[in-house]
Amino acid sequence: MSKQELVFDADLIRRYDQPGPRYTSYPTAPHFHSGFDEAALIREMTASNVSARPLSLYFHLPFCEHLCFYCACTKIVTRHHEWGTPYVARLGREMALVRRHIDGERPVTQLHFGGGTPTFLRQTDMVALLEHIRHHFHLLPDDQGEYGIEIDPRALEPGTLALLRDFGFNRISLGVQDLDPEVQKAVHREQGEELTFAVLDEARGLGYRSSSLDLIYGLPLQTEDSFARTLERVLQWRPDRLSIFNYAHLPNRFQPQQRIRDADLPSPDAKLRILANSIDQLQAAGYVYIGMDHFALPDDELAIAQRDGTLYRNFQGYSTHAGADLLAFGMSAIAMVGPSYSQNRKELDAWGAAVDSGHLPVERGLRLSDEDLLRRHIITRLICDFALDFHRIAAQFAIDFPQHFAPILPRLQQMAGDGLLQMDARGLTVTPQGRLLIRHVCMAFDAYLDAKPVQYSRVI
């Protein structure tokens, strides 16, 4: 049974679909606290130098020219592209502050620009940012690293893709969401098909190694037929990776979503049919399921890493580079250094004021306990491998697995009885029909779920 096999079981999904975390981290961000401050992050960075682990760099570039109504990202909507200049200058100062405590010779195996809209920056500002990074950190030559950027095709100056490629970027992620003009209008993201695929063609011509396209199902005015047409056109371009995200309608948490009428949203059953049809289309086109909404061509690095058991997941999504310390720059950005998480201040002025005064702009964070590290490892392996080896985990963390997790074994046995997974004394394997519900399996190992009320999106 291949770990990349996927079976859509509507009855099982209806029984188990409920709100839950997306597990970009464990513990998840709502459990960070203000007691983890600048001094705590400095201690973790200093200690991490002893390990000589490689570095992963994340830059949050929050500006967007247009407001997409579905968006739940931390962003600043403005047409003032000149705002990028002081922001980049502060990113440079933040890098200098971090470098006081981090060995800059540690190689950067992963680099990611997210947002917002990273390509909102004018080319002069983009060049300045790239020069700051090159000055402060040791980048890998010859495409040895995993260097990627999120791109809005509507906000891309001619020549920017070539500029980034010359610097060493080799991956792009394109926001598409839906190609239907009426759906685009309903979510305030009108983006011509020709523009989108022209960017993809240019990236391929420049030698970018991987392209990923993001789609969202469950948006207003979507139907089974309309989304199937979108996916059919997207598949003609054979992106290396595709993300098919469930639209989480949480207007009480995300104000822009209040502009979307509940009456325009597809019903829960219609959403399930859209997802089922999409899985059929993707599998018929040769894509394999990586997990957590992600599909890839069989020869893509993610698919290969999953088959080899070396796949990893962090705040940037699935990755082939595990074991790096993640440094994060910009407002709201989240770092992962040693056994800790830290998040920068979420407001632009507060983040900028901290940097200008010579302080790391930490707002909150968390140092993981041994129990946190054990459960994080389990959840990561579930998300990446759809399987757990109880004996291997017991040896690695010096525990008796059945005894340590005795309180949750009945819950796992219930899932096994329902067909989500298979389990014996040696370990468990998530079944092809259980893989869409992997978040639910992870939730069994989450010790924080009942500790603090949090409004999560539904699993499917």
Secondary structure, DSSP 8 states (H G I E B T S, - for coil): --TT-----HHHHHHH--B----SSSS-GGG-BTTS-HHHHHHHHHHHHHHT--EEEEEEE-EESS--TT--S--EE-S-GGGHHHHHHHHHHHHHHHHTTS-TTSEEEEEEEEES-GGGS-HHHHHHHHHHHHHHSEE-STT-SEEEEEE-TTS--TTHHHHHHHHT--EEEEEEE---HHHHHHTT----HHHHHHHHHHHHHHT-SEEEEEEEES-TT--HHHHHHHHHHHHTT--SEEEEEE----TTT-GGGGGS-GGGS--HHHHHHHHHHHHHHHHHTT-EEEETTEEE-TTSHHHHHHHHT--EEETTEEES--S-EEEEESTT-EEEETTEEEEE-SSHHHHHHHHHTT---EEEEEE--HHHHHHHHHHHHHHHHSEEEHHHHHHHHT--HHHHTGGGHHHHHHHHHHTSEEE-SSEEEE-TTTGGGHHHHHHTT-TTTTTS-----B--
